[in-house]
Amino acid sequence: MCEAVEEFAEKIAVRREARGKREGRREGEALGKRETMFATAKRLLANGKLMLKEIAECTGLSLVQVKELKASMA
């Protein structure tokens, strides 16, 4: 009986670890995507050829985020 309980506990631990890795990967991918969006917006702002609304549309950032980014670059 004790062996069965230990095996069950080990299976649960393995599943939790796998779930944690999947969640970590999703969080990492989301962070990378966000960083890419901001880096692209910075380059577009530095280029100076697009309006803020256009930069927001192209990057997926909100207009407020683009405005704040522009202010932080000044």
Backbone bond lengths (Angstrom), bond angles and torsions (degrees), N, CA, C in turn:
res aa  C-N    CA-C-N  psi(-1)  N-CA   C-N-CA  omega(-1)  CA-C   N-CA-C  phi
1 M - - - 1.451 - - 1.527 110.75 -
2 C 1.322 116.65 -43.76 1.459 121.08 -178.42 1.526 110.84 -62.31
3 E 1.315 116.49 -38.11 1.460 121.47 179.74 1.530 110.38 -64.75
4 A 1.314 116.39 -39.44 1.463 120.87 179.12 1.522 110.67 -64.57
5 V 1.321 116.74 -39.66 1.465 121.08 178.69 1.519 110.08 -66.00
6 E 1.317 116.95 -41.23 1.467 120.93 178.60 1.527 111.09 -63.50
7 E 1.341 116.96 -42.23 1.463 120.98 178.68 1.525 110.63 -63.53
8 F 1.315 116.01 -42.04 1.462 120.83 178.49 1.530 110.98 -62.86
9 A 1.318 116.80 -44.13 1.464 120.98 179.30 1.525 110.79 -63.75
10 E 1.322 116.95 -37.24 1.463 120.61 179.43 1.532 110.38 -67.35
11 K 1.335 116.83 -40.93 1.469 120.09 177.95 1.524 111.07 -61.87
12 I 1.312 115.73 -41.29 1.466 119.83 178.66 1.527 110.26 -63.24
13 A 1.333 117.03 -43.07 1.465 121.08 -179.41 1.525 110.74 -62.83
14 V 1.334 117.00 -40.63 1.465 121.22 179.59 1.534 109.88 -64.87
15 R 1.318 116.65 -41.93 1.472 120.08 179.30 1.523 111.02 -64.61
16 R 1.320 116.62 -41.56 1.470 119.95 178.86 1.521 111.04 -63.76
17 E 1.315 115.93 -40.84 1.470 119.83 179.30 1.526 110.08 -63.45
18 A 1.325 117.17 -43.75 1.463 121.02 179.06 1.526 110.54 -62.71
19 R 1.328 116.42 -42.68 1.465 120.44 178.81 1.526 109.98 -62.82
20 G 1.319 116.70 -41.99 1.460 121.05 178.92 1.520 112.01 -61.88
21 K 1.327 115.69 -40.01 1.469 119.19 178.39 1.521 111.06 -65.46
22 R 1.346 116.73 -41.17 1.467 119.61 179.03 1.526 110.90 -63.64
23 E 1.320 116.30 -43.57 1.461 120.56 178.95 1.525 110.88 -64.03
24 G 1.311 116.45 -40.93 1.464 120.62 177.84 1.516 112.03 -63.06
25 R 1.315 115.64 -40.67 1.461 119.74 178.72 1.524 110.29 -64.18
26 R 1.340 116.80 -44.57 1.470 120.26 179.01 1.520 111.00 -60.45
27 E 1.318 116.36 -43.05 1.467 119.85 179.61 1.521 110.70 -64.44
28 G 1.314 116.92 -41.27 1.463 121.14 178.65 1.514 112.48 -64.16
29 E 1.329 115.94 -41.85 1.462 119.44 178.07 1.522 111.21 -64.80
30 A 1.320 116.68 -40.68 1.464 120.39 178.96 1.527 110.66 -64.26
31 L 1.320 116.63 -41.43 1.459 120.66 178.80 1.525 110.55 -64.27
32 G 1.326 116.67 -43.05 1.461 120.37 178.14 1.516 112.45 -62.01
33 K 1.331 115.94 -40.94 1.463 120.22 178.13 1.520 110.70 -63.38
34 R 1.325 116.08 -43.28 1.467 120.65 179.58 1.529 110.45 -62.57
35 E 1.316 117.20 -44.27 1.469 120.90 179.45 1.525 110.75 -62.06
36 T 1.327 116.64 -39.08 1.461 121.01 178.62 1.522 111.05 -65.04
37 M 1.327 116.17 -41.76 1.465 120.29 179.10 1.528 110.66 -60.14
38 F 1.325 116.50 -44.80 1.463 120.03 -179.26 1.527 111.51 -69.91
39 A 1.321 117.68 -38.19 1.466 120.16 178.56 1.524 110.52 -64.08
40 T 1.319 116.51 -41.29 1.465 120.60 177.94 1.526 110.51 -64.09
41 A 1.317 116.33 -43.70 1.467 120.28 178.90 1.525 110.90 -61.56
42 K 1.320 117.19 -40.00 1.468 120.13 178.23 1.521 111.03 -61.12
43 R 1.328 116.57 -43.44 1.465 119.67 179.52 1.528 111.26 -64.91
44 L 1.324 116.28 -40.52 1.464 119.61 178.94 1.526 111.42 -67.07
45 L 1.319 116.90 -38.82 1.470 119.96 176.68 1.528 110.44 -64.37
46 A 1.314 116.78 -42.54 1.465 120.76 -179.59 1.526 110.68 -64.50
47 N 1.333 116.59 -33.10 1.454 121.32 179.28 1.518 110.62 -67.11
48 G 1.330 116.46 -37.63 1.458 121.45 174.51 1.516 116.61 75.22
49 K 1.308 118.61 12.63 1.463 120.40 -176.67 1.523 113.99 -97.45
50 L 1.326 117.39 -14.08 1.461 120.43 -178.19 1.517 110.77 -111.15
51 M 1.311 114.64 153.15 1.460 119.76 174.08 1.527 108.23 -77.03
52 L 1.327 115.33 159.18 1.462 120.13 -177.78 1.527 111.36 -58.87
53 K 1.311 116.82 -40.16 1.464 120.55 179.56 1.528 110.68 -62.09
54 E 1.311 116.99 -39.44 1.462 120.97 178.97 1.534 111.01 -66.34
55 I 1.315 116.35 -39.33 1.465 120.31 177.67 1.524 110.23 -63.56
56 A 1.322 116.19 -41.73 1.463 120.23 177.69 1.531 110.33 -60.83
57 E 1.304 116.87 -44.79 1.467 120.85 -179.58 1.530 111.55 -64.80
58 C 1.315 117.01 -39.38 1.467 121.07 -177.02 1.531 112.52 -73.43
59 T 1.301 116.45 -31.69 1.467 119.74 -174.86 1.526 114.04 -97.91
60 G 1.318 116.84 -18.81 1.457 119.14 -175.82 1.512 113.21 87.13
61 L 1.331 116.94 2.74 1.457 121.20 175.77 1.528 108.92 -83.57
62 S 1.303 115.59 159.85 1.458 118.84 175.25 1.528 108.60 -78.26
63 L 1.320 115.67 160.85 1.464 120.69 177.70 1.529 109.98 -61.05
64 V 1.315 116.70 -38.21 1.470 121.15 178.59 1.534 109.92 -62.22
65 Q 1.319 116.91 -43.39 1.471 119.74 179.79 1.524 110.89 -63.13
66 V 1.322 116.76 -40.36 1.470 120.54 179.73 1.527 109.64 -65.78
67 K 1.310 116.99 -42.71 1.472 120.21 177.98 1.528 111.21 -61.88
68 E 1.326 116.61 -42.90 1.462 120.27 179.24 1.527 110.81 -65.27
69 L 1.318 116.25 -39.09 1.462 120.87 178.03 1.528 110.60 -63.19
70 K 1.318 115.51 -43.90 1.465 120.18 179.20 1.537 110.09 -61.80
71 A 1.318 116.42 -43.10 1.467 120.24 179.61 1.529 111.09 -63.68
72 S 1.314 116.91 -35.91 1.465 120.08 -178.29 1.535 111.36 -74.02
73 M 1.323 117.12 -20.06 1.456 121.77 -179.92 1.518 112.06 -84.73
74 A 1.333 117.15 -16.26 1.469 121.11 -176.59 1.504 112.45 -77.43
